[in-house]
Amino acid sequence: MLRTPVDGTRLRILAWLSEPGTAERGLTADDIAAGLGVPRPVALTHLRLLTSLGLLRTGRCDGRLHYRRDEIRIAEVTRLFEKGW
């Protein structure tokens, strides 16, 4: 689910959201689209999937929706994969 599409876009989003500065404030769909060089609807598709999986959480800042990693959920998923799930 995270490795589709093959280009690893969702993994890149998760990695980007873990960077210092970005992790604290999060990113908007427009930020993601511009940073990845994809149309906003494509970025939103990836963000919505990651959010529905519980890997991202959302919050409003200055009236705009920001996406941040949910580190607790990511740790849970990591443990599942380490156990051979």
Secondary structure, DSSP 8 states (H G I E B T S, - for coil): --S-STT-HHHHHHHHTTSTTHHHH-B-HHHHHHHHT--HHHHHHHHHHHHHTTSEEEEEETTEEEEEE-HHHHHHHHHHHHTT-
